[in-house]
Amino acid sequence: MGLLSASDEAVLKQHLAAIESRVSLVLFTQTIGGSESGPVAKQVLDEIASLNDKIEVVEKNFVLDTEDRARYGVEREPTIVVLRDGQDTRMRFLGAPTGYEFVPLVEAVLLAGTGNLELEPATVTRLAAVDTPTNIQVFSTPT
Amino acid sequence: MAFANPNITATAVEATEFMDLSRRYRVTGVPKTIVNETIEILGALPEEQFVESALQAGDESPAT
């Protein structure tokens, strides 16, 4: 059974129709002895990808794909890395993106797919001035 | 924010799945934001305030 209802899927599909660039959701999981949320993350991503053919899910093995882990700085599993036309958007999701994490994931997919930043012009100007590595981590819970 | 500048990385962390990280950053309520291991922002702030708080980390002397 799907995680999304038919009506949620219909609404989501409508939003995702704005996507113009290819969006890759790179999912790092550990098959043996990995987190239980890996398969849940996979299901969420597959359902999103099924709604728009510009979205793809790329599975990586957390243990074996060390080169990819290093490329994207992945230290835990499951981790989702969002790419736009193959380029890293530097947006990451740790854990299964369910509950409160689901909407931010969809927003990240839309941002990667459309390039439309929904930020105030003053914010964009301020962000452009950042010239040192800045790592932002936002903690939330599913409920 | 990450999308707007290649120097910025943004990670959403599911706090209950990664208890070690939650403990390390003393996450007792959500949302909680950690910037460069040092700055802590508790709760959801308006965009302008959030950006100013978050960017103290990467920019000690913000342009006026």
N, CA and C atoms of all chains as a GROMACS GRO file, in nm:
protein
  621
    1MET      N    1   0.084  -0.119   0.000
    1MET     CA    2   0.000   0.000   0.000
    1MET      C    3   0.088   0.125   0.000
    2GLY      N    4   0.045   0.224  -0.072
    2GLY     CA    5   0.123   0.347  -0.079
    2GLY      C    6   0.112   0.430   0.047
    3LEU      N    7   0.209   0.516   0.066
    3LEU     CA    8   0.207   0.605   0.182
    3LEU      C    9   0.117   0.725   0.157
    4LEU      N   10   0.100   0.758   0.028
    4LEU     CA   11   0.018   0.874  -0.007
    4LEU      C   12  -0.120   0.830  -0.052
    5SER      N   13  -0.222   0.907  -0.015
    5SER     CA   14  -0.357   0.876  -0.062
    5SER      C   15  -0.366   0.922  -0.208
    6ALA      N   16  -0.469   0.873  -0.276
    6ALA     CA   17  -0.487   0.908  -0.417
    6ALA      C   18  -0.505   1.059  -0.434
    7SER      N   19  -0.576   1.121  -0.340
    7SER     CA   20  -0.598   1.266  -0.354
    7SER      C   21  -0.469   1.344  -0.326
    8ASP      N   22  -0.388   1.299  -0.228
    8ASP     CA   23  -0.259   1.363  -0.203
    8ASP      C   24  -0.169   1.352  -0.326
    9GLU      N   25  -0.173   1.235  -0.387
    9GLU     CA   26  -0.091   1.212  -0.507
    9GLU      C   27  -0.130   1.308  -0.618
   10ALA      N   28  -0.261   1.328  -0.633
   10ALA     CA   29  -0.310   1.416  -0.740
   10ALA      C   30  -0.262   1.559  -0.718
   11VAL      N   31  -0.270   1.606  -0.592
   11VAL     CA   32  -0.227   1.743  -0.560
   11VAL      C   33  -0.077   1.757  -0.583
   12LEU      N   34  -0.005   1.657  -0.534
   12LEU     CA   35   0.141   1.659  -0.545
   12LEU      C   36   0.185   1.659  -0.692
   13LYS      N   37   0.118   1.578  -0.770
   13LYS     CA   38   0.151   1.568  -0.912
   13LYS      C   39   0.135   1.703  -0.982
   14GLN      N   40   0.030   1.774  -0.942
   14GLN     CA   41   0.003   1.905  -0.998
   14GLN      C   42   0.119   2.003  -0.966
   15HIS      N   43   0.163   2.001  -0.838
   15HIS     CA   44   0.275   2.088  -0.797
   15HIS      C   45   0.402   2.051  -0.874
   16LEU      N   46   0.428   1.920  -0.883
   16LEU     CA   47   0.553   1.874  -0.944
   16LEU      C   48   0.556   1.899  -1.095
   17ALA      N   49   0.442   1.929  -1.154
   17ALA     CA   50   0.436   1.954  -1.299
   17ALA      C   51   0.521   2.075  -1.339
   18ALA      N   52   0.553   2.161  -1.241
   18ALA     CA   53   0.634   2.282  -1.271
   18ALA      C   54   0.781   2.249  -1.295
   19ILE      N   55   0.820   2.127  -1.266
   19ILE     CA   56   0.961   2.088  -1.276
   19ILE      C   57   1.011   2.087  -1.420
   20GLU      N   58   1.126   2.150  -1.442
   20GLU     CA   59   1.185   2.155  -1.577
   20GLU      C   60   1.319   2.082  -1.585
   21SER      N   61   1.392   2.083  -1.473
   21SER     CA   62   1.523   2.017  -1.473
   21SER      C   63   1.511   1.876  -1.415
   22ARG      N   64   1.608   1.793  -1.450
   22ARG     CA   65   1.608   1.658  -1.397
   22ARG      C   66   1.648   1.661  -1.249
   23VAL      N   67   1.569   1.595  -1.167
   23VAL     CA   68   1.596   1.590  -1.023
   23VAL      C   69   1.634   1.446  -0.986
   24SER      N   70   1.751   1.431  -0.926
   24SER     CA   71   1.791   1.298  -0.880
   24SER      C   72   1.790   1.297  -0.728
   25LEU      N   73   1.724   1.198  -0.674
   25LEU     CA   74   1.721   1.179  -0.529
   25LEU      C   75   1.813   1.062  -0.501
   26VAL      N   76   1.933   1.093  -0.454
   26VAL     CA   77   2.034   0.989  -0.431
   26VAL      C   78   2.018   0.940  -0.288
   27LEU      N   79   1.982   0.814  -0.276
   27LEU     CA   80   1.953   0.756  -0.144
   27LEU      C   81   2.062   0.659  -0.103
   28PHE      N   82   2.127   0.689   0.008
   28PHE     CA   83   2.228   0.600   0.065
   28PHE      C   84   2.164   0.517   0.175
   29THR      N   85   2.168   0.386   0.158
   29THR     CA   86   2.117   0.297   0.262
   29THR      C   87   2.214   0.180   0.281
   30GLN      N   88   2.194   0.113   0.392
   30GLN     CA   89   2.277  -0.004   0.422
   30GLN      C   90   2.183  -0.124   0.421
   31THR      N   91   2.209  -0.218   0.333
   31THR     CA   92   2.117  -0.329   0.315
   31THR      C   93   2.118  -0.424   0.434
   32ILE      N   94   2.239  -0.459   0.478
   32ILE     CA   95   2.250  -0.554   0.590
   32ILE      C   96   2.284  -0.479   0.718
   33GLY      N   97   2.200  -0.494   0.816
   33GLY     CA   98   2.227  -0.429   0.944
   33GLY      C   99   2.205  -0.278   0.942
   34GLY      N  100   2.133  -0.233   0.841
   34GLY     CA  101   2.110  -0.089   0.830
   34GLY      C  102   1.989  -0.044   0.909
   35SER      N  103   1.964   0.085   0.903
   35SER     CA  104   1.851   0.143   0.974
   35SER      C  105   1.718   0.094   0.915
   36GLU      N  106   1.620   0.078   1.004
   36GLU     CA  107   1.488   0.034   0.958
   36GLU      C  108   1.421   0.140   0.870
   37SER      N  109   1.467   0.262   0.880
   37SER     CA  110   1.401   0.368   0.804
   37SER      C  111   1.449   0.375   0.659
   38GLY      N  112   1.553   0.298   0.626
   38GLY     CA  113   1.602   0.296   0.487
   38GLY      C  114   1.493   0.257   0.388
   39PRO      N  115   1.426   0.142   0.411
   39PRO     CA  116   1.319   0.102   0.319
   39PRO      C  117   1.202   0.201   0.315
   40VAL      N  118   1.176   0.267   0.429
   40VAL     CA  119   1.068   0.368   0.432
   40VAL      C  120   1.106   0.487   0.344
   41ALA      N  121   1.232   0.530   0.359
   41ALA     CA  122   1.280   0.641   0.276
   41ALA      C  123   1.269   0.605   0.128
   42LYS      N  124   1.305   0.483   0.096
   42LYS     CA  125   1.299   0.436  -0.043
   42LYS      C  126   1.156   0.443  -0.096
   43GLN      N  127   1.062   0.400  -0.014
   43GLN     CA  128   0.922   0.400  -0.057
   43GLN      C  129   0.871   0.543  -0.080
   44VAL      N  130   0.908   0.634   0.011
   44VAL     CA  131   0.866   0.774  -0.005
   44VAL      C  132   0.922   0.830  -0.135
   45LEU      N  133   1.049   0.807  -0.160
   45LEU     CA  134   1.113   0.862  -0.280
   45LEU      C  135   1.053   0.801  -0.406
   46ASP      N  136   1.029   0.670  -0.402
   46ASP     CA  137   0.971   0.603  -0.519
   46ASP      C  138   0.833   0.661  -0.551
   47GLU      N  139   0.756   0.689  -0.446
   47GLU     CA  140   0.622   0.742  -0.470
   47GLU      C  141   0.628   0.881  -0.532
   48ILE      N  142   0.722   0.964  -0.483
   48ILE     CA  143   0.738   1.098  -0.542
   48ILE      C  144   0.783   1.086  -0.688
   49ALA      N  145   0.882   0.999  -0.710
   49ALA     CA  146   0.937   0.985  -0.845
   49ALA      C  147   0.834   0.931  -0.943
   50SER      N  148   0.739   0.852  -0.892
   50SER     CA  149   0.638   0.793  -0.981
   50SER      C  150   0.542   0.899  -1.035
   51LEU      N  151   0.545   1.019  -0.976
   51LEU     CA  152   0.449   1.123  -1.014
   51LEU      C  153   0.502   1.216  -1.122
   52ASN      N  154   0.632   1.205  -1.152
   52ASN     CA  155   0.688   1.295  -1.253
   52ASN      C  156   0.810   1.228  -1.314
   53ASP      N  157   0.814   1.220  -1.447
   53ASP     CA  158   0.924   1.144  -1.507
   53ASP      C  159   1.057   1.219  -1.510
   54LYS      N  160   1.059   1.343  -1.461
   54LYS     CA  161   1.187   1.414  -1.450
   54LYS      C  162   1.256   1.384  -1.316
   55ILE      N  163   1.186   1.311  -1.229
   55ILE     CA  164   1.243   1.277  -1.098
   55ILE      C  165   1.287   1.132  -1.099
   56GLU      N  166   1.410   1.110  -1.053
   56GLU     CA  167   1.459   0.972  -1.046
   56GLU      C  168   1.517   0.944  -0.908
   57VAL      N  169   1.511   0.817  -0.871
   57VAL     CA  170   1.572   0.774  -0.745
   57VAL      C  171   1.698   0.695  -0.780
   58VAL      N  172   1.810   0.734  -0.721
   58VAL     CA  173   1.937   0.665  -0.745
   58VAL      C  174   1.979   0.602  -0.613
   59GLU      N  175   1.987   0.471  -0.612
   59GLU     CA  176   2.023   0.403  -0.487
   59GLU      C  177   2.173   0.382  -0.476
   60LYS      N  178   2.225   0.415  -0.359
   60LYS     CA  179   2.367   0.393  -0.331
   60LYS      C  180   2.380   0.308  -0.205
   61ASN      N  181   2.485   0.227  -0.206
   61ASN     CA  182   2.512   0.143  -0.091
   61ASN      C  183   2.605   0.217   0.005
   62PHE      N  184   2.553   0.240   0.125
   62PHE     CA  185   2.628   0.319   0.225
   62PHE      C  186   2.764   0.257   0.256
   63VAL      N  187   2.770   0.124   0.253
   63VAL     CA  188   2.896   0.056   0.288
   63VAL      C  189   2.992   0.050   0.170
   64LEU      N  190   2.939   0.020   0.052
   64LEU     CA  191   3.026  -0.005  -0.063
   64LEU      C  192   3.058   0.118  -0.148
   65ASP      N  193   2.963   0.209  -0.158
   65ASP     CA  194   2.984   0.325  -0.246
   65ASP      C  195   3.057   0.438  -0.173
   66THR      N  196   3.180   0.408  -0.133
   66THR     CA  197   3.255   0.503  -0.050
   66THR      C  198   3.292   0.630  -0.126
   67GLU      N  199   3.315   0.614  -0.259
   67GLU     CA  200   3.351   0.731  -0.338
   67GLU      C  201   3.235   0.831  -0.342
   68ASP      N  202   3.115   0.780  -0.361
   68ASP     CA  203   2.997   0.867  -0.363
   68ASP      C  204   2.972   0.928  -0.225
   69ARG      N  205   2.995   0.849  -0.123
   69ARG     CA  206   2.978   0.902   0.013
   69ARG      C  207   3.071   1.020   0.035
   70ALA      N  208   3.196   1.004  -0.009
   70ALA     CA  209   3.294   1.110   0.009
   70ALA      C  210   3.256   1.233  -0.073
   71ARG      N  211   3.207   1.208  -0.195
   71ARG     CA  212   3.170   1.319  -0.283
   71ARG      C  213   3.063   1.407  -0.220
   72TYR      N  214   2.967   1.343  -0.157
   72TYR     CA  215   2.854   1.418  -0.100
   72TYR      C  216   2.865   1.435   0.053
   73GLY      N  217   2.973   1.389   0.111
   73GLY     CA  218   2.991   1.404   0.255
   73GLY      C  219   2.887   1.330   0.336
   74VAL      N  220   2.852   1.210   0.294
   74VAL     CA  221   2.748   1.133   0.363
   74VAL      C  222   2.810   1.051   0.476
   75GLU      N  223   2.764   1.074   0.598
   75GLU     CA  224   2.823   1.006   0.714
   75GLU      C  225   2.728   0.910   0.784
   76ARG      N  226   2.600   0.917   0.746
   76ARG     CA  227   2.501   0.830   0.811
   76ARG      C  228   2.403   0.778   0.709
   77GLU      N  229   2.325   0.678   0.750
   77GLU     CA  230   2.221   0.628   0.661
   77GLU      C  231   2.090   0.610   0.738
   78PRO      N  232   1.977   0.629   0.673
   78PRO     CA  233   1.967   0.672   0.534
   78PRO      C  234   1.990   0.822   0.516
   79THR      N  235   2.058   0.858   0.408
   79THR     CA  236   2.074   0.999   0.370
   79THR      C  237   2.025   1.016   0.227
   80ILE      N  238   1.952   1.125   0.205
   80ILE     CA  239   1.906   1.158   0.070
   80ILE      C  240   1.979   1.285   0.026
   81VAL      N  241   2.039   1.278  -0.092
   81VAL     CA  242   2.108   1.394  -0.150
   81VAL      C  243   2.027   1.436  -0.272
   82VAL      N  244   1.998   1.566  -0.283
   82VAL     CA  245   1.915   1.615  -0.394
   82VAL      C  246   2.005   1.677  -0.502
   83LEU      N  247   1.993   1.625  -0.625
   83LEU     CA  248   2.072   1.677  -0.737
   83LEU      C  249   1.981   1.746  -0.839
   84ARG      N  250   2.035   1.848  -0.903
   84ARG     CA  251   1.965   1.918  -1.012
   84ARG      C  252   2.048   1.900  -1.137
   85ASP      N  253   1.995   1.834  -1.237
   85ASP     CA  254   2.072   1.802  -1.359
   85ASP      C  255   2.208   1.744  -1.325
   86GLY      N  256   2.211   1.658  -1.226
   86GLY     CA  257   2.335   1.590  -1.188
   86GLY      C  258   2.425   1.669  -1.095
   87GLN      N  259   2.390   1.795  -1.069
   87GLN     CA  260   2.473   1.879  -0.982
   87GLN      C  261   2.418   1.880  -0.840
   88ASP      N  262   2.508   1.877  -0.745
   88ASP     CA  263   2.469   1.876  -0.604
   88ASP      C  264   2.404   2.010  -0.567
   89THR      N  265   2.285   2.003  -0.508
   89THR     CA  266   2.218   2.126  -0.461
   89THR      C  267   2.255   2.157  -0.316
   90ARG      N  268   2.330   2.066  -0.254
   90ARG     CA  269   2.372   2.079  -0.114
   90ARG      C  270   2.254   2.074  -0.017
   91MET      N  271   2.145   2.013  -0.062
   91MET     CA  272   2.031   1.989   0.026
   91MET      C  273   2.032   1.840   0.060
   92ARG      N  274   2.024   1.811   0.190
   92ARG     CA  275   2.032   1.672   0.238
   92ARG      C  276   1.919   1.642   0.335
   93PHE      N  277   1.880   1.516   0.338
   93PHE     CA  278   1.780   1.471   0.436
   93PHE      C  279   1.835   1.347   0.505
   94LEU      N  280   1.844   1.352   0.636
   94LEU     CA  281   1.888   1.236   0.714
   94LEU      C  282   1.766   1.172   0.778
   95GLY      N  283   1.748   1.043   0.750
   95GLY     CA  284   1.633   0.972   0.805
   95GLY      C  285   1.521   0.965   0.704
   96ALA      N  286   1.418   0.888   0.739
   96ALA     CA  287   1.303   0.874   0.648
   96ALA      C  288   1.224   1.005   0.645
   97PRO      N  289   1.202   1.060   0.525
   97PRO     CA  290   1.133   1.189   0.515
   97PRO      C  291   0.981   1.174   0.523
   98THR      N  292   0.935   1.134   0.640
   98THR     CA  293   0.791   1.121   0.661
   98THR      C  294   0.746   1.231   0.757
   99GLY      N  295   0.621   1.241   0.783
   99GLY     CA  296   0.571   1.342   0.877
   99GLY      C  297   0.613   1.482   0.835
  100TYR      N  298   0.666   1.558   0.931
  100TYR     CA  299   0.703   1.697   0.905
  100TYR      C  300   0.819   1.712   0.807
  101GLU      N  301   0.891   1.603   0.780
  101GLU     CA  302   1.001   1.611   0.685
  101GLU      C  303   0.952   1.599   0.540
  102PHE      N  304   0.829   1.555   0.523
  102PHE     CA  305   0.783   1.528   0.387
  102PHE      C  306   0.769   1.655   0.304
  103VAL      N  307   0.705   1.757   0.360
  103VAL     CA  308   0.684   1.882   0.286
  103VAL      C  309   0.817   1.948   0.249
  104PRO      N  310   0.912   1.959   0.346
  104PRO     CA  311   1.043   2.013   0.306
  104PRO      C  312   1.109   1.934   0.194
  105LEU      N  313   1.090   1.802   0.193
  105LEU     CA  314   1.148   1.721   0.085
  105LEU      C  315   1.085   1.759  -0.049
  106VAL      N  316   0.953   1.771  -0.050
  106VAL     CA  317   0.884   1.809  -0.175
  106VAL      C  318   0.930   1.948  -0.218
  107GLU      N  319   0.946   2.038  -0.123
  107GLU     CA  320   0.992   2.174  -0.156
  107GLU      C  321   1.134   2.171  -0.213
  108ALA      N  322   1.217   2.083  -0.158
  108ALA     CA  323   1.354   2.070  -0.209
  108ALA      C  324   1.352   2.016  -0.353
  109VAL      N  325   1.264   1.920  -0.378
  109VAL     CA  326   1.251   1.865  -0.514
  109VAL      C  327   1.204   1.974  -0.611
  110LEU      N  328   1.107   2.053  -0.567
  110LEU     CA  329   1.055   2.161  -0.652
  110LEU      C  330   1.164   2.266  -0.678
  111LEU      N  331   1.238   2.300  -0.575
  111LEU     CA  332   1.345   2.399  -0.590
  111LEU      C  333   1.451   2.348  -0.688
  112ALA      N  334   1.489   2.222  -0.670
  112ALA     CA  335   1.589   2.163  -0.759
  112ALA      C  336   1.537   2.156  -0.902
  113GLY      N  337   1.409   2.128  -0.915
  113GLY     CA  338   1.351   2.108  -1.048
  113GLY      C  339   1.315   2.237  -1.121
  114THR      N  340   1.288   2.343  -1.045
  114THR     CA  341   1.245   2.468  -1.108
  114THR      C  342   1.350   2.578  -1.097
  115GLY      N  343   1.434   2.572  -0.993
  115GLY     CA  344   1.530   2.678  -0.969
  115GLY      C  345   1.468   2.803  -0.909
  116ASN      N  346   1.340   2.796  -0.875
  116ASN     CA  347   1.272   2.913  -0.819
  116ASN      C  348   1.291   2.922  -0.668
  117LEU      N  349   1.376   3.014  -0.626
  117LEU     CA  350   1.398   3.037  -0.483
  117LEU      C  351   1.283   3.118  -0.428
  118GLU      N  352   1.217   3.066  -0.329
  118GLU     CA  353   1.106   3.142  -0.273
  118GLU      C  354   1.152   3.216  -0.149
  119LEU      N  355   1.251   3.304  -0.169
  119LEU     CA  356   1.306   3.383  -0.060
  119LEU      C  357   1.290   3.530  -0.093
  120GLU      N  358   1.290   3.612   0.011
  120GLU     CA  359   1.283   3.757  -0.007
  120GLU      C  360   1.410   3.804  -0.080
  121PRO      N  361   1.398   3.906  -0.166
  121PRO     CA  362   1.516   3.959  -0.236
  121PRO      C  363   1.629   3.996  -0.139
  122ALA      N  364   1.594   4.052  -0.023
  122ALA     CA  365   1.696   4.091   0.074
  122ALA      C  366   1.772   3.967   0.125
  123THR      N  367   1.700   3.856   0.140
  123THR     CA  368   1.763   3.731   0.185
  123THR      C  369   1.861   3.681   0.081
  124VAL      N  370   1.820   3.685  -0.045
  124VAL     CA  371   1.906   3.636  -0.153
  124VAL      C  372   2.035   3.719  -0.158
  125THR      N  373   2.022   3.850  -0.140
  125THR     CA  374   2.139   3.938  -0.140
  125THR      C  375   2.231   3.902  -0.024
  126ARG      N  376   2.172   3.882   0.093
  126ARG     CA  377   2.248   3.848   0.213
  126ARG      C  378   2.320   3.715   0.194
  127LEU      N  379   2.250   3.617   0.136
  127LEU     CA  380   2.309   3.485   0.116
  127LEU      C  381   2.424   3.489   0.017
  128ALA      N  382   2.413   3.576  -0.082
  128ALA     CA  383   2.516   3.584  -0.186
  128ALA      C  384   2.649   3.628  -0.125
  129ALA      N  385   2.644   3.696  -0.010
  129ALA     CA  386   2.766   3.748   0.053
  129ALA      C  387   2.839   3.643   0.137
  130VAL      N  388   2.778   3.527   0.154
  130VAL     CA  389   2.842   3.424   0.238
  130VAL      C  390   2.961   3.365   0.162
  131ASP      N  391   3.082   3.382   0.216
  131ASP     CA  392   3.199   3.334   0.144
  131ASP      C  393   3.281   3.232   0.222
  132THR      N  394   3.222   3.179   0.330
  132THR     CA  395   3.290   3.073   0.403
  132THR      C  396   3.195   2.954   0.414
  133PRO      N  397   3.250   2.832   0.428
  133PRO     CA  398   3.163   2.715   0.438
  133PRO      C  399   3.065   2.727   0.555
  134THR      N  400   2.940   2.708   0.526
  134THR     CA  401   2.836   2.724   0.628
  134THR      C  402   2.748   2.600   0.625
  135ASN      N  403   2.747   2.530   0.735
  135ASN     CA  404   2.675   2.403   0.742
  135ASN      C  405   2.554   2.420   0.834
  136ILE      N  406   2.436   2.411   0.775
  136ILE     CA  407   2.313   2.431   0.852
  136ILE      C  408   2.244   2.295   0.872
  137GLN      N  409   2.218   2.262   0.997
  137GLN     CA  410   2.146   2.137   1.026
  137GLN      C  411   2.017   2.172   1.099
  138VAL      N  412   1.906   2.123   1.045
  138VAL     CA  413   1.777   2.150   1.110
  138VAL      C  414   1.722   2.018   1.162
  139PHE      N  415   1.701   2.012   1.294
  139PHE     CA  416   1.646   1.891   1.356
  139PHE      C  417   1.495   1.903   1.367
  140SER      N  418   1.426   1.796   1.327
  140SER     CA  419   1.281   1.793   1.348
  140SER      C  420   1.240   1.649   1.378
  141THR      N  421   1.113   1.630   1.408
  141THR     CA  422   1.063   1.496   1.439
  141THR      C  423   0.946   1.466   1.346
  142PRO      N  424   0.909   1.337   1.332
  142PRO     CA  425   0.803   1.302   1.237
  142PRO      C  426   0.665   1.355   1.277
  143THR      N  427   0.644   1.374   1.407
  143THR     CA  428   0.510   1.416   1.448
  143THR      C  429   0.516   1.544   1.531
  144MET      N  430   1.840   2.803   0.126
  144MET     CA  431   1.961   2.882   0.145
  144MET      C  432   2.081   2.815   0.078
  145ALA      N  433   2.088   2.682   0.088
  145ALA     CA  434   2.199   2.610   0.024
  145ALA      C  435   2.195   2.628  -0.126
  146PHE      N  436   2.074   2.632  -0.181
  146PHE     CA  437   2.057   2.643  -0.325
  146PHE      C  438   2.108   2.778  -0.374
  147ALA      N  439   2.104   2.878  -0.286
  147ALA     CA  440   2.139   3.015  -0.325
  147ALA      C  441   2.290   3.041  -0.322
  148ASN      N  442   2.365   2.956  -0.256
  148ASN     CA  443   2.508   2.984  -0.243
  148ASN      C  444   2.585   2.853  -0.225
  149PRO      N  445   2.684   2.826  -0.312
  149PRO     CA  446   2.758   2.699  -0.304
  149PRO      C  447   2.837   2.681  -0.174
  150ASN      N  448   2.852   2.787  -0.095
  150ASN     CA  449   2.923   2.771   0.033
  150ASN      C  450   2.833   2.714   0.142
  151ILE      N  451   2.704   2.707   0.113
  151ILE     CA  452   2.609   2.666   0.215
  151ILE      C  453   2.558   2.524   0.189
  152THR      N  454   2.557   2.444   0.295
  152THR     CA  455   2.498   2.310   0.290
  152THR      C  456   2.384   2.306   0.391
  153ALA      N  457   2.271   2.248   0.354
  153ALA     CA  458   2.156   2.240   0.444
  153ALA      C  459   2.113   2.095   0.459
  154THR      N  460   2.105   2.051   0.583
  154THR     CA  461   2.066   1.913   0.610
  154THR      C  462   1.947   1.910   0.706
  155ALA      N  463   1.843   1.839   0.667
  155ALA     CA  464   1.730   1.817   0.757
  155ALA      C  465   1.754   1.684   0.828
  156VAL      N  466   1.755   1.686   0.959
  156VAL     CA  467   1.785   1.565   1.036
  156VAL      C  468   1.660   1.520   1.113
  157GLU      N  469   1.628   1.392   1.097
  157GLU     CA  470   1.517   1.336   1.171
  157GLU      C  471   1.571   1.305   1.312
  158ALA      N  472   1.531   1.388   1.408
  158ALA     CA  473   1.594   1.386   1.541
  158ALA      C  474   1.581   1.254   1.615
  159THR      N  475   1.467   1.186   1.602
  159THR     CA  476   1.448   1.062   1.679
  159THR      C  477   1.529   0.946   1.622
  160GLU      N  478   1.563   0.954   1.493
  160GLU     CA  479   1.641   0.846   1.433
  160GLU      C  480   1.789   0.859   1.463
  161PHE      N  481   1.833   0.981   1.486
  161PHE     CA  482   1.976   1.004   1.508
  161PHE      C  483   1.995   1.065   1.646
  162MET      N  484   1.971   0.981   1.745
  162MET     CA  485   1.976   1.027   1.884
  162MET      C  486   2.115   1.077   1.921
  163ASP      N  487   2.217   1.018   1.860
  163ASP     CA  488   2.353   1.063   1.893
  163ASP      C  489   2.372   1.209   1.854
  164LEU      N  490   2.320   1.244   1.735
  164LEU     CA  491   2.330   1.385   1.691
  164LEU      C  492   2.244   1.474   1.779
  165SER      N  493   2.125   1.425   1.812
  165SER     CA  494   2.035   1.504   1.897
  165SER      C  495   2.100   1.531   2.032
  166ARG      N  496   2.168   1.430   2.084
  166ARG     CA  497   2.235   1.449   2.214
  166ARG      C  498   2.352   1.546   2.200
  167ARG      N  499   2.427   1.526   2.092
  167ARG     CA  500   2.545   1.610   2.073
  167ARG      C  501   2.506   1.758   2.069
  168TYR      N  502   2.394   1.787   2.003
  168TYR     CA  503   2.353   1.927   1.989
  168TYR      C  504   2.243   1.965   2.090
  169ARG      N  505   2.223   1.879   2.189
  169ARG     CA  506   2.126   1.906   2.296
  169ARG      C  507   1.990   1.947   2.241
  170VAL      N  508   1.938   1.865   2.150
  170VAL     CA  509   1.807   1.892   2.092
  170VAL      C  510   1.699   1.844   2.189
  171THR      N  511   1.635   1.938   2.255
  171THR     CA  512   1.528   1.902   2.348
  171THR      C  513   1.393   1.946   2.295
  172GLY      N  514   1.395   2.027   2.192
  172GLY     CA  515   1.271   2.070   2.126
  172GLY      C  516   1.299   2.089   1.979
  173VAL      N  517   1.195   2.078   1.898
  173VAL     CA  518   1.214   2.095   1.753
  173VAL      C  519   1.117   2.200   1.701
  174PRO      N  520   1.146   2.267   1.591
  174PRO     CA  521   1.272   2.256   1.519
  174PRO      C  522   1.388   2.324   1.592
  175LYS      N  523   1.505   2.263   1.581
  175LYS     CA  524   1.626   2.325   1.633
  175LYS      C  525   1.729   2.325   1.522
  176THR      N  526   1.791   2.440   1.502
  176THR     CA  527   1.887   2.456   1.393
  176THR      C  528   2.027   2.478   1.451
  177ILE      N  529   2.123   2.407   1.394
  177ILE     CA  530   2.262   2.421   1.436
  177ILE      C  531   2.342   2.468   1.314
  178VAL      N  532   2.416   2.576   1.330
  178VAL     CA  533   2.497   2.626   1.219
  178VAL      C  534   2.644   2.617   1.258
  179ASN      N  535   2.719   2.547   1.172
  179ASN     CA  536   2.864   2.530   1.195
  179ASN      C  537   2.897   2.488   1.339
  180GLU      N  538   2.819   2.400   1.392
  180GLU     CA  539   2.844   2.341   1.525
  180GLU      C  540   2.832   2.441   1.640
  181THR      N  541   2.816   2.568   1.611
  181THR     CA  542   2.823   2.666   1.719
  181THR      C  543   2.692   2.741   1.743
  182ILE      N  544   2.629   2.787   1.638
  182ILE     CA  545   2.508   2.868   1.656
  182ILE      C  546   2.386   2.779   1.672
  183GLU      N  547   2.304   2.811   1.769
  183GLU     CA  548   2.181   2.734   1.791
  183GLU      C  549   2.062   2.826   1.773
  184ILE      N  550   1.964   2.779   1.696
  184ILE     CA  551   1.840   2.856   1.678
  184ILE      C  552   1.726   2.762   1.715
  185LEU      N  553   1.652   2.802   1.816
  185LEU     CA  554   1.542   2.718   1.861
  185LEU      C  555   1.410   2.772   1.808
  186GLY      N  556   1.332   2.682   1.751
  186GLY     CA  557   1.201   2.722   1.700
  186GLY      C  558   1.210   2.776   1.559
  187ALA      N  559   1.093   2.808   1.504
  187ALA     CA  560   1.086   2.861   1.368
  187ALA      C  561   1.082   3.014   1.377
  188LEU      N  562   1.176   3.079   1.307
  188LEU     CA  563   1.183   3.224   1.309
  188LEU      C  564   1.137   3.280   1.175
  189PRO      N  565   1.094   3.406   1.173
  189PRO     CA  566   1.068   3.470   1.044
  189PRO      C  567   1.196   3.468   0.960
  190GLU      N  568   1.179   3.464   0.828
  190GLU     CA  569   1.292   3.447   0.737
  190GLU      C  570   1.411   3.540   0.766
  191GLU      N  571   1.383   3.669   0.779
  191GLU     CA  572   1.491   3.766   0.796
  191GLU      C  573   1.572   3.738   0.923
  192GLN      N  574   1.499   3.712   1.032
  192GLN     CA  575   1.565   3.685   1.159
  192GLN      C  576   1.645   3.556   1.153
  193PHE      N  577   1.585   3.455   1.087
  193PHE     CA  578   1.653   3.326   1.078
  193PHE      C  579   1.786   3.342   1.004
  194VAL      N  580   1.781   3.410   0.890
  194VAL     CA  581   1.902   3.427   0.809
  194VAL      C  582   2.008   3.503   0.887
  195GLU      N  583   1.969   3.609   0.954
  195GLU     CA  584   2.066   3.686   1.031
  195GLU      C  585   2.128   3.602   1.143
  196SER      N  586   2.044   3.526   1.212
  196SER     CA  587   2.095   3.442   1.320
  196SER      C  588   2.189   3.335   1.265
  197ALA      N  589   2.147   3.271   1.158
  197ALA     CA  590   2.224   3.160   1.102
  197ALA      C  591   2.358   3.207   1.047
  198LEU      N  592   2.361   3.323   0.986
  198LEU     CA  593   2.482   3.366   0.917
  198LEU      C  594   2.587   3.430   1.007
  199GLN      N  595   2.556   3.446   1.132
  199GLN     CA  596   2.661   3.492   1.225
  199GLN      C  597   2.778   3.396   1.221
  200ALA      N  598   2.747   3.269   1.190
  200ALA     CA  599   2.850   3.165   1.193
  200ALA      C  600   2.955   3.185   1.086
  201GLY      N  601   2.911   3.212   0.964
  201GLY     CA  602   3.006   3.218   0.853
  201GLY      C  603   3.059   3.357   0.828
  202ASP      N  604   3.007   3.455   0.897
  202ASP     CA  605   3.040   3.593   0.865
  202ASP      C  606   3.039   3.674   0.995
  203GLU      N  607   3.159   3.693   1.050
  203GLU     CA  608   3.168   3.760   1.179
  203GLU      C  609   3.138   3.909   1.171
  204SER      N  610   3.168   3.967   1.055
  204SER     CA  611   3.144   4.111   1.042
  204SER      C  612   3.053   4.138   0.923
  205PRO      N  613   2.924   4.121   0.941
  205PRO     CA  614   2.832   4.137   0.829
  205PRO      C  615   2.836   4.278   0.771
  206ALA      N  616   2.822   4.283   0.641
  206ALA     CA  617   2.821   4.413   0.574
  206ALA      C  618   2.698   4.492   0.619
  207THR      N  619   2.717   4.623   0.629
  207THR     CA  620   2.603   4.704   0.675
  207THR      C  621   2.533   4.768   0.556
   0.00000   0.00000   0.00000
